[in-house]
Amino acid sequence: MEQREDIADLIISIDDTDINAPDTITGLSPLHKTVLLDLGSSAQKLAFRGANINATDKVGMTPLMLGCRLGHEAIVDMLVDVFGAEIDPADKAGWTCLFYATYHNESNIVHYLLMHGADTDHKDKRGMTAIDWGEHMRFGETCAIFSRFESQLAP
């Protein structure tokens, strides 16, 4: 793990390295890759150094979307609370962070996103909301979180 954490240090130490440069195949930026590998301290170093928190890959996925999809709770929290990552941008399929967390049954992250103002009414290119996907996938716990959240908002 320590060897992988050195990735950010290497990128940062090379003066002419563009810390936002995506790879040519996937479009993943170095920040995307640290999130993918669940390397929180490397992601933090890149962000402090000026990495684009809201960079998108070839399908429009941001590092935060990737963290939500993979269930990397600490990284999600850091990207949102420390660096102000945007919660509601949509990728090319119309999916937001809430869609990724819901579809992958990451109920803690779903709750976190709802508490941070995620848009529950947004529809993807198929006309479905994140809640619709949770129901479609039959993720009871995640759907229960949506229900509790909506009942708290009801007058």
MIKE-572634 format. One record per residue (C-alpha): residue in one letter; x, y, z. Coordinates in Angstrom, 1 decimal. Layout:
<pt><resn>A</resn><x>X</x><y>Y</y><z>Z</z></pt>
...
***
This chain:
<pt><resn>M</resn><x>0.0</x><y>0.0</y><z>0.0</z></pt>
<pt><resn>E</resn><x>2.8</x><y>2.4</y><z>0.9</z></pt>
<pt><resn>Q</resn><x>4.3</x><y>1.9</y><z>-2.6</z></pt>
<pt><resn>R</resn><x>1.0</x><y>2.9</y><z>-4.2</z></pt>
<pt><resn>E</resn><x>0.7</x><y>5.9</y><z>-1.9</z></pt>
<pt><resn>D</resn><x>4.0</x><y>7.2</y><z>-3.4</z></pt>
<pt><resn>I</resn><x>2.3</x><y>7.7</y><z>-6.8</z></pt>
<pt><resn>A</resn><x>1.1</x><y>11.2</y><z>-5.9</z></pt>
<pt><resn>D</resn><x>4.5</x><y>12.1</y><z>-4.5</z></pt>
<pt><resn>L</resn><x>6.1</x><y>11.1</y><z>-7.7</z></pt>
<pt><resn>I</resn><x>3.6</x><y>13.0</y><z>-9.9</z></pt>
<pt><resn>I</resn><x>3.9</x><y>16.1</y><z>-7.7</z></pt>
<pt><resn>S</resn><x>7.7</x><y>16.0</y><z>-7.5</z></pt>
<pt><resn>I</resn><x>8.1</x><y>16.3</y><z>-11.3</z></pt>
<pt><resn>D</resn><x>7.9</x><y>20.0</y><z>-12.0</z></pt>
<pt><resn>D</resn><x>6.6</x><y>19.8</y><z>-15.5</z></pt>
<pt><resn>T</resn><x>4.0</x><y>17.1</y><z>-14.8</z></pt>
<pt><resn>D</resn><x>0.4</x><y>18.2</y><z>-15.4</z></pt>
<pt><resn>I</resn><x>-1.4</x><y>16.7</y><z>-12.4</z></pt>
<pt><resn>N</resn><x>-4.6</x><y>16.9</y><z>-14.3</z></pt>
<pt><resn>A</resn><x>-3.4</x><y>15.1</y><z>-17.4</z></pt>
<pt><resn>P</resn><x>-5.7</x><y>12.2</y><z>-18.3</z></pt>
<pt><resn>D</resn><x>-4.4</x><y>8.9</y><z>-19.7</z></pt>
<pt><resn>T</resn><x>-5.1</x><y>8.5</y><z>-23.4</z></pt>
<pt><resn>I</resn><x>-7.2</x><y>5.3</y><z>-23.1</z></pt>
<pt><resn>T</resn><x>-9.7</x><y>5.9</y><z>-20.3</z></pt>
<pt><resn>G</resn><x>-9.4</x><y>9.6</y><z>-19.7</z></pt>
<pt><resn>L</resn><x>-8.7</x><y>9.0</y><z>-16.0</z></pt>
<pt><resn>S</resn><x>-6.8</x><y>11.7</y><z>-14.3</z></pt>
<pt><resn>P</resn><x>-4.2</x><y>11.0</y><z>-11.6</z></pt>
<pt><resn>L</resn><x>-6.9</x><y>11.9</y><z>-9.1</z></pt>
<pt><resn>H</resn><x>-9.3</x><y>9.4</y><z>-10.6</z></pt>
<pt><resn>K</resn><x>-6.7</x><y>6.7</y><z>-10.3</z></pt>
<pt><resn>T</resn><x>-6.0</x><y>7.5</y><z>-6.6</z></pt>
<pt><resn>V</resn><x>-9.7</x><y>7.3</y><z>-5.9</z></pt>
<pt><resn>L</resn><x>-9.9</x><y>4.0</y><z>-7.9</z></pt>
<pt><resn>L</resn><x>-7.2</x><y>2.5</y><z>-5.8</z></pt>
<pt><resn>D</resn><x>-8.7</x><y>3.9</y><z>-2.5</z></pt>
<pt><resn>L</resn><x>-5.5</x><y>5.9</y><z>-1.9</z></pt>
<pt><resn>G</resn><x>-6.9</x><y>8.7</y><z>0.3</z></pt>
<pt><resn>S</resn><x>-3.7</x><y>10.4</y><z>1.2</z></pt>
<pt><resn>S</resn><x>-2.5</x><y>10.5</y><z>-2.4</z></pt>
<pt><resn>A</resn><x>-5.8</x><y>11.9</y><z>-3.5</z></pt>
<pt><resn>Q</resn><x>-5.5</x><y>14.6</y><z>-0.8</z></pt>
<pt><resn>K</resn><x>-2.0</x><y>15.5</y><z>-1.9</z></pt>
<pt><resn>L</resn><x>-3.1</x><y>15.9</y><z>-5.5</z></pt>
<pt><resn>A</resn><x>-6.1</x><y>18.0</y><z>-4.5</z></pt>
<pt><resn>F</resn><x>-4.0</x><y>20.3</y><z>-2.3</z></pt>
<pt><resn>R</resn><x>-1.6</x><y>20.6</y><z>-5.2</z></pt>
<pt><resn>G</resn><x>-4.4</x><y>21.8</y><z>-7.5</z></pt>
<pt><resn>A</resn><x>-5.8</x><y>18.7</y><z>-9.1</z></pt>
<pt><resn>N</resn><x>-9.2</x><y>19.4</y><z>-10.7</z></pt>
<pt><resn>I</resn><x>-11.6</x><y>17.9</y><z>-8.2</z></pt>
<pt><resn>N</resn><x>-14.4</x><y>17.8</y><z>-10.8</z></pt>
<pt><resn>A</resn><x>-12.4</x><y>16.5</y><z>-13.7</z></pt>
<pt><resn>T</resn><x>-14.2</x><y>14.0</y><z>-16.0</z></pt>
<pt><resn>D</resn><x>-13.1</x><y>10.9</y><z>-17.8</z></pt>
<pt><resn>K</resn><x>-14.2</x><y>9.8</y><z>-21.2</z></pt>
<pt><resn>V</resn><x>-17.7</x><y>8.9</y><z>-20.0</z></pt>
<pt><resn>G</resn><x>-18.1</x><y>12.1</y><z>-17.9</z></pt>
<pt><resn>M</resn><x>-17.4</x><y>10.4</y><z>-14.5</z></pt>
<pt><resn>T</resn><x>-15.8</x><y>12.6</y><z>-11.8</z></pt>
<pt><resn>P</resn><x>-13.5</x><y>11.3</y><z>-9.1</z></pt>
<pt><resn>L</resn><x>-16.4</x><y>11.7</y><z>-6.6</z></pt>
<pt><resn>M</resn><x>-18.7</x><y>9.6</y><z>-8.8</z></pt>
<pt><resn>L</resn><x>-16.0</x><y>6.9</y><z>-8.9</z></pt>
<pt><resn>G</resn><x>-15.6</x><y>7.1</y><z>-5.1</z></pt>
<pt><resn>C</resn><x>-19.4</x><y>6.8</y><z>-4.7</z></pt>
<pt><resn>R</resn><x>-19.5</x><y>3.8</y><z>-7.1</z></pt>
<pt><resn>L</resn><x>-16.8</x><y>2.0</y><z>-5.2</z></pt>
<pt><resn>G</resn><x>-17.9</x><y>2.8</y><z>-1.7</z></pt>
<pt><resn>H</resn><x>-14.8</x><y>4.7</y><z>-0.7</z></pt>
<pt><resn>E</resn><x>-16.5</x><y>6.6</y><z>2.1</z></pt>
<pt><resn>A</resn><x>-13.5</x><y>8.4</y><z>3.5</z></pt>
<pt><resn>I</resn><x>-12.5</x><y>9.7</y><z>0.1</z></pt>
<pt><resn>V</resn><x>-16.1</x><y>10.8</y><z>-0.7</z></pt>
<pt><resn>D</resn><x>-16.2</x><y>12.7</y><z>2.5</z></pt>
<pt><resn>M</resn><x>-12.8</x><y>14.3</y><z>1.9</z></pt>
<pt><resn>L</resn><x>-13.7</x><y>15.3</y><z>-1.7</z></pt>
<pt><resn>V</resn><x>-17.0</x><y>16.9</y><z>-0.6</z></pt>
<pt><resn>D</resn><x>-16.2</x><y>18.4</y><z>2.8</z></pt>
<pt><resn>V</resn><x>-12.6</x><y>19.4</y><z>2.4</z></pt>
<pt><resn>F</resn><x>-12.3</x><y>20.2</y><z>-1.3</z></pt>
<pt><resn>G</resn><x>-15.9</x><y>21.1</y><z>-2.3</z></pt>
<pt><resn>A</resn><x>-16.4</x><y>18.5</y><z>-5.0</z></pt>
<pt><resn>E</resn><x>-19.7</x><y>19.0</y><z>-6.9</z></pt>
<pt><resn>I</resn><x>-22.3</x><y>16.4</y><z>-5.9</z></pt>
<pt><resn>D</resn><x>-24.8</x><y>16.7</y><z>-8.7</z></pt>
<pt><resn>P</resn><x>-23.1</x><y>16.9</y><z>-12.1</z></pt>
<pt><resn>A</resn><x>-24.2</x><y>14.2</y><z>-14.5</z></pt>
<pt><resn>D</resn><x>-22.1</x><y>12.0</y><z>-16.7</z></pt>
<pt><resn>K</resn><x>-22.9</x><y>11.2</y><z>-20.3</z></pt>
<pt><resn>A</resn><x>-25.6</x><y>8.7</y><z>-19.3</z></pt>
<pt><resn>G</resn><x>-27.2</x><y>11.3</y><z>-17.0</z></pt>
<pt><resn>W</resn><x>-25.9</x><y>9.6</y><z>-13.8</z></pt>
<pt><resn>T</resn><x>-24.9</x><y>11.6</y><z>-10.8</z></pt>
<pt><resn>C</resn><x>-23.1</x><y>10.5</y><z>-7.7</z></pt>
<pt><resn>L</resn><x>-26.4</x><y>9.5</y><z>-6.1</z></pt>
<pt><resn>F</resn><x>-27.1</x><y>7.2</y><z>-9.0</z></pt>
<pt><resn>Y</resn><x>-23.7</x><y>5.5</y><z>-8.7</z></pt>
<pt><resn>A</resn><x>-24.1</x><y>5.0</y><z>-4.9</z></pt>
<pt><resn>T</resn><x>-27.6</x><y>3.7</y><z>-5.3</z></pt>
<pt><resn>Y</resn><x>-26.9</x><y>1.3</y><z>-8.2</z></pt>
<pt><resn>H</resn><x>-24.0</x><y>-0.2</y><z>-6.3</z></pt>
<pt><resn>N</resn><x>-26.0</x><y>-0.4</y><z>-3.0</z></pt>
<pt><resn>E</resn><x>-23.6</x><y>1.9</y><z>-1.1</z></pt>
<pt><resn>S</resn><x>-26.3</x><y>2.9</y><z>1.4</z></pt>
<pt><resn>N</resn><x>-23.9</x><y>4.9</y><z>3.7</z></pt>
<pt><resn>I</resn><x>-22.9</x><y>7.0</y><z>0.8</z></pt>
<pt><resn>V</resn><x>-26.5</x><y>7.4</y><z>-0.4</z></pt>
<pt><resn>H</resn><x>-27.3</x><y>8.7</y><z>3.1</z></pt>
<pt><resn>Y</resn><x>-24.3</x><y>11.0</y><z>3.1</z></pt>
<pt><resn>L</resn><x>-25.2</x><y>12.4</y><z>-0.3</z></pt>
<pt><resn>L</resn><x>-28.8</x><y>13.0</y><z>0.7</z></pt>
<pt><resn>M</resn><x>-27.6</x><y>14.9</y><z>3.8</z></pt>
<pt><resn>H</resn><x>-25.4</x><y>17.0</y><z>1.6</z></pt>
<pt><resn>G</resn><x>-28.2</x><y>18.0</y><z>-0.7</z></pt>
<pt><resn>A</resn><x>-28.1</x><y>15.5</y><z>-3.6</z></pt>
<pt><resn>D</resn><x>-30.9</x><y>16.0</y><z>-6.1</z></pt>
<pt><resn>T</resn><x>-33.3</x><y>13.2</y><z>-5.8</z></pt>
<pt><resn>D</resn><x>-35.5</x><y>14.4</y><z>-8.7</z></pt>
<pt><resn>H</resn><x>-32.8</x><y>14.2</y><z>-11.4</z></pt>
<pt><resn>K</resn><x>-33.5</x><y>11.8</y><z>-14.2</z></pt>
<pt><resn>D</resn><x>-30.9</x><y>9.9</y><z>-16.3</z></pt>
<pt><resn>K</resn><x>-31.1</x><y>9.4</y><z>-20.1</z></pt>
<pt><resn>R</resn><x>-33.5</x><y>6.6</y><z>-19.6</z></pt>
<pt><resn>G</resn><x>-35.9</x><y>8.8</y><z>-17.6</z></pt>
<pt><resn>M</resn><x>-35.1</x><y>7.1</y><z>-14.2</z></pt>
<pt><resn>T</resn><x>-34.2</x><y>8.7</y><z>-10.9</z></pt>
<pt><resn>A</resn><x>-31.7</x><y>7.2</y><z>-8.5</z></pt>
<pt><resn>I</resn><x>-34.7</x><y>6.1</y><z>-6.3</z></pt>
<pt><resn>D</resn><x>-36.1</x><y>4.3</y><z>-9.4</z></pt>
<pt><resn>W</resn><x>-32.8</x><y>2.4</y><z>-9.8</z></pt>
<pt><resn>G</resn><x>-32.8</x><y>1.4</y><z>-6.1</z></pt>
<pt><resn>E</resn><x>-36.3</x><y>0.0</y><z>-6.4</z></pt>
<pt><resn>H</resn><x>-35.4</x><y>-1.7</y><z>-9.7</z></pt>
<pt><resn>M</resn><x>-32.4</x><y>-3.4</y><z>-8.2</z></pt>
<pt><resn>R</resn><x>-34.4</x><y>-4.3</y><z>-5.1</z></pt>
<pt><resn>F</resn><x>-32.0</x><y>-2.7</y><z>-2.6</z></pt>
<pt><resn>G</resn><x>-34.2</x><y>-2.6</y><z>0.5</z></pt>
<pt><resn>E</resn><x>-31.8</x><y>-0.8</y><z>2.8</z></pt>
<pt><resn>T</resn><x>-30.9</x><y>1.9</y><z>0.2</z></pt>
<pt><resn>C</resn><x>-34.6</x><y>2.4</y><z>-0.6</z></pt>
<pt><resn>A</resn><x>-35.4</x><y>2.7</y><z>3.1</z></pt>
<pt><resn>I</resn><x>-32.9</x><y>5.5</y><z>3.3</z></pt>
<pt><resn>F</resn><x>-34.6</x><y>7.3</y><z>0.5</z></pt>
<pt><resn>S</resn><x>-38.0</x><y>6.8</y><z>2.2</z></pt>
<pt><resn>R</resn><x>-36.8</x><y>8.1</y><z>5.6</z></pt>
<pt><resn>F</resn><x>-35.2</x><y>11.1</y><z>3.9</z></pt>
<pt><resn>E</resn><x>-38.3</x><y>11.9</y><z>2.0</z></pt>
<pt><resn>S</resn><x>-40.5</x><y>11.6</y><z>5.1</z></pt>
<pt><resn>Q</resn><x>-38.3</x><y>14.0</y><z>6.9</z></pt>
<pt><resn>L</resn><x>-38.8</x><y>16.5</y><z>4.1</z></pt>
<pt><resn>A</resn><x>-42.6</x><y>16.1</y><z>4.0</z></pt>
<pt><resn>P</resn><x>-44.6</x><y>19.0</y><z>5.6</z></pt>
***
